Amino acid sequence: MVNGQSRKYQGSVFILAILTISLLSLLFLSMAQNARITTLFTGRSKRYYEMAIMKELFLAEYVATPPAQRASSGEIFYSTGSVSYVYQAPYLLMTASTSDYQKKFEVVIEEVDGQDETEETVESKQITSKNDTEDPRLIQKMQAPSLDENHTTNRK
């Protein structure tokens, strides 16, 4: 024993290397999954707000038009997509659509004092696109804005 006690490590270095590599791999996979979830959330949020903005623009224009001049059905085009509508008694059925996605809205139009009108969203449903390839396991983990909870009231 020239420089002190000597210990021969047999296999400890190999086990530590394997554990370190597996820990780093686990962290990398977790980071990759978080990046994917963030990307999906961003895309869904963008689609949600595109649809909501088109719906609100259409409703503002529709309510501003006098009732006698309103068409009972039609389609209006915007830069991001289009809104097609059908008016049946107090219900206004709208379908906002972009290149790949659609969303349906059902709005109640009421006359207040014979002049002013209010609208209230009763129900909205999302129709997924034909080429939606998102992983359902990741979608369940995502906390995206709900596309089914659209309750707004606008008074003129």
Secondary structure, 3 states (H helix, E strand, C coil): CCCCCCCCCCCHHHHHHHHHHHHHHHHHHHHHHHHHHHHHHHHHHHHHHHHHHHHHHHHHHHHHCCHHHCCCEEEEECCCCEEEEEEECCEEEEEEECCCCEEEEEEEEEEECCCEEEEEEEEEEEECCCCCCCCHHHHHHCCCCCCCCCCCEEEC
